[in-house]
């Protein structure tokens, strides 16, 4: 509980200083550009992207892992094939429907729905 309160205080203080520093800027990257120039803007955006890559990667992996057995079960029900109750192989294999295909499907779907600007 103490760690949670400490993490809250650190996050709140950081957020407060960012708001004070940003002033009337709508986006903090504008503040970085104004204060540090283009190099500050680039470093700020690179840091922002790197920090977001961890949860995005975890989300993508979990979505693919949960979706593969569901799609496999649904395809077995539709085709009338008995479902095998085995652990799925995560190696790269595109010869038949596999975990690799599920990752590719999830990637294409997420890319298409997030590709539009100003949603």
C-alpha positions in Angstrom: 0.0 0.0 0.0 2.9 2.3 0.8 4.4 1.7 -2.7 1.0 2.5 -4.3 0.8 5.8 -2.4 4.4 6.6 -3.3 3.8 5.8 -7.0 0.7 8.0 -6.9 2.6 10.9 -5.4 5.4 10.6 -8.0 2.9 10.3 -10.9 0.8 13.2 -9.6 3.9 15.5 -9.0 5.2 14.7 -12.5 1.8 15.4 -14.0 1.6 18.7 -12.1 5.0 19.9 -13.4 4.2 18.9 -16.9 0.9 20.9 -16.8 2.7 23.9 -15.3 5.5 23.6 -18.0 3.1 23.2 -20.9 1.0 26.2 -20.0 -1.6 26.7 -22.7 0.0 24.2 -25.2 -2.5 21.5 -26.2 0.2 18.9 -26.6 3.4 18.5 -24.6 5.4 17.8 -27.8 4.6 21.5 -28.7 6.2 22.5 -25.4 9.3 20.3 -26.1 9.6 21.8 -29.6 9.3 25.4 -28.2 11.7 24.8 -25.3 14.3 22.5 -26.8 13.8 22.9 -30.6 13.4 20.0 -33.1 15.9 17.8 -31.2 13.8 18.0 -28.0 10.7 17.3 -30.0 12.3 14.2 -31.7 13.7 12.9 -28.4 10.3 13.4 -26.7 8.4 11.6 -29.4 11.0 8.8 -29.5 10.6 8.3 -25.7 6.8 8.4 -26.0 6.9 5.8 -28.7 9.3 3.5 -26.8 7.3 3.7 -23.6 4.1 2.8 -25.5 5.7 -0.2 -27.3 5.7 -2.4 -24.2 1.9 -2.3 -23.6 1.2 -2.5 -27.3 3.4 -5.6 -27.6 1.8 -7.2 -24.6 -1.7 -6.4 -25.9 -0.9 -7.8 -29.3 0.6 -11.0 -27.9 -2.4 -11.6 -25.5 -4.9 -10.9 -28.2 -3.3 -13.4 -30.6 -2.9 -16.0 -27.9 -6.6 -15.8 -26.9 -7.9 -15.5 -30.4 -6.1 -18.5 -31.9 -7.9 -21.2 -29.9 -11.3 -19.5 -30.5 -10.8 -19.3 -34.3 -9.5 -22.9 -34.3 -12.5 -24.2 -32.4 -14.9 -22.2 -34.6 -13.3 -23.6 -37.8 -13.5 -27.1 -36.4 -17.2 -26.7 -35.5 -18.0 -25.4 -39.0 -16.0 -28.0 -40.8 -17.2 -30.8 -38.5 -13.6 -31.8 -37.6 -13.2 -33.1 -34.1 -11.2 -30.6 -32.0 -7.9 -31.8 -30.8 -7.1 -30.8 -27.2 -3.3 -30.1 -27.6 -1.1 -27.2 -26.8 -0.5 -25.0 -29.8 2.9 -24.5 -31.4 4.1 -20.9 -31.5 6.8 -21.4 -34.1 6.6 -19.6 -37.5 4.4 -21.8 -39.7 2.2 -20.6 -42.6 1.5 -23.9 -44.3 -1.8 -24.4 -42.5 -3.9 -22.3 -40.1 -1.6 -21.7 -37.1 -0.7 -19.2 -34.4 1.4 -17.4 -37.1 -1.7 -16.8 -39.2 -3.6 -15.5 -36.1 -0.8 -13.0 -35.4 -0.9 -11.8 -39.1 -4.7 -11.5 -39.0 -4.6 -9.5 -35.8 -1.8 -7.2 -37.1 -3.6 -6.5 -40.3 -6.9 -5.8 -38.5 -5.3 -3.5 -35.9 -3.3 -1.7 -38.6 -6.4 -1.1 -40.7 -8.6 0.2 -37.8 -5.8 2.4 -36.4 -4.5 3.7 -39.7 -7.2 6.4 -40.1 -6.3 9.9 -38.8 -8.8 12.0 -36.9 -11.2 9.2 -36.1 
